[in-house]
């Protein structure tokens, strides 16, 4: 194969083909001043180029030993980000003085309807502001403590 065929086959420039030769990835033999490339070597290089590469990151170094990261599948990264986002939201909610019923449900793990019932029955202190119920964090905490403190009694 000549340089034009190699460049076209690998979908690269002539300059890149020359870089592959310099890097020892391809061998070139000159016949009458023209470079001739081994077809099986060019095919092997194309195959290698199509294989995805996981570039590991150095995560720790001890006594000259470098530990490399494992490949983490994208689904796992997304799952981690979702967990992190939930945690971050809960941290943010925990710092608020008042919560909406939705936020109180997210923080306590109870359903919105269950919390609304508790507000209506007076077991959970809340005020209506701008058409929405507002619960103080400490009242929500108190409500949950009471529920668990009276585990023998049945509460909804």
C-alpha positions in Angstrom: 0.0 0.0 0.0 1.3 3.5 -0.7 0.8 6.5 1.7 -2.3 7.7 -0.1 -4.0 4.3 0.3 -2.9 4.1 4.0 -4.2 7.6 4.8 -7.5 6.9 3.1 -7.9 3.5 4.7 -7.2 4.8 8.2 -9.1 8.1 7.6 -6.0 10.2 8.6 -3.7 12.7 7.0 -0.3 11.8 5.4 1.3 13.6 8.4 -0.4 11.2 10.8 0.7 8.2 8.8 4.3 9.5 9.1 3.8 10.0 12.8 2.7 6.3 13.1 5.9 5.3 11.3 8.0 7.5 13.7 6.2 6.0 16.7 6.9 2.5 15.4 3.3 1.6 14.8 3.8 1.1 11.1 6.8 0.0 9.1 7.6 1.5 5.8 9.9 0.1 3.1 11.1 2.3 0.3 11.1 0.8 -3.1 12.4 3.1 -5.9 12.0 6.1 -3.5 8.3 5.3 -2.8 7.1 4.2 0.6 5.4 0.8 0.7 3.4 -0.1 3.8 2.5 -3.6 4.9 -1.3 -4.1 4.4 -1.7 -6.5 7.4 0.0 -4.0 9.7 -2.2 -1.2 8.4 -5.3 -3.4 9.0 -4.1 -4.3 12.5 -3.5 -0.6 13.3 -7.1 0.3 12.1 -8.5 -2.5 14.4 -6.5 -1.1 17.3 -7.7 2.4 16.7 -11.3 1.2 16.8 -10.9 -0.4 20.2 -12.1 2.1 22.8 -9.4 3.1 25.3 -10.1 3.5 29.0 -7.6 6.0 30.2 -7.2 5.2 33.9 -6.5 8.0 36.4 -3.8 7.6 39.0 -5.8 7.6 42.2 -3.1 7.0 44.8 0.6 6.6 45.1 2.4 4.7 47.8 6.1 3.8 47.9 6.4 4.4 44.1 3.4 2.1 43.4 0.7 3.9 41.4 -2.8 2.7 41.8 -5.0 3.2 38.7 -8.7 3.8 38.8 -11.0 1.1 37.6 -13.2 1.7 34.6 -16.5 3.0 35.9 -19.5 2.4 33.6 -21.6 5.6 32.8 -24.7 4.1 34.5 -22.8 3.9 37.8 -21.6 7.5 37.4 -25.2 8.7 36.8 -26.4 6.6 39.8 -23.7 8.2 42.0 -24.7 11.7 40.8 -28.4 11.0 41.6 -27.5 9.8 45.1 -25.2 12.8 45.6 -27.9 15.2 44.3 -30.4 13.7 46.8 -27.9 13.9 49.6 -27.1 17.5 48.7 -30.8 18.4 48.5 -31.4 16.9 52.0 -28.4 18.8 53.4 -29.9 22.0 51.9 -33.4 21.2 53.3 -31.9 20.4 56.8 -30.6 24.0 56.9 -34.0 25.6 56.1 -36.2 26.9 59.0 -39.4 26.0 57.3 -40.4 23.3 54.7 -43.2 22.8 52.3 -45.1 19.5 52.6 -43.2 18.2 49.6 -39.8 19.0 51.3 -41.0 17.6 54.6 -42.0 14.4 52.8 -38.6 14.2 51.1 -36.8 14.7 54.4 -38.9 12.4 56.6 -39.6 9.6 54.1 -43.3 9.9 54.9 -45.9 10.5 52.1 -47.2 14.0 51.4 -50.8 12.9 52.0 -49.8 11.3 55.3 -48.2 14.6 56.4 -51.2 16.6 55.2 -53.4 14.3 57.3 -51.1 14.9 60.3 -51.4 18.7 59.8 -55.2 18.5 59.5 -55.4 16.4 62.7 -53.1 18.7 64.5 -50.4 16.1 65.3 -48.0 18.0 63.0 -47.8 21.8 63.6 -48.0 23.8 60.4 -49.2 27.2 59.0 -50.7 28.0 55.7 -48.8 30.6 53.9 -49.5 31.7 50.3 -51.8 28.7 49.8 -49.1 26.2 50.9 -48.5 24.5 54.2 -45.3 25.4 55.9 -43.7 23.1 58.6 -40.8 24.1 60.8 -37.9 21.6 60.7 -38.0 21.2 64.4 -41.8 20.4 64.4 -41.3 17.8 61.7 -38.5 16.3 63.8 -40.8 16.4 66.9 -43.6 14.7 64.9 -41.3 11.9 63.8 -39.9 11.4 67.4 -43.4 11.1 68.7 -44.3 8.5 66.1 -41.3 6.4 67.0 -41.6 7.1 70.7 -45.2 5.7 70.7 -44.4 2.7 68.5 -46.8 0.6 70.5 -49.7 2.9 69.5 -50.8 2.9 65.9 -50.5 6.2 64.1 -50.9 6.9 60.4 
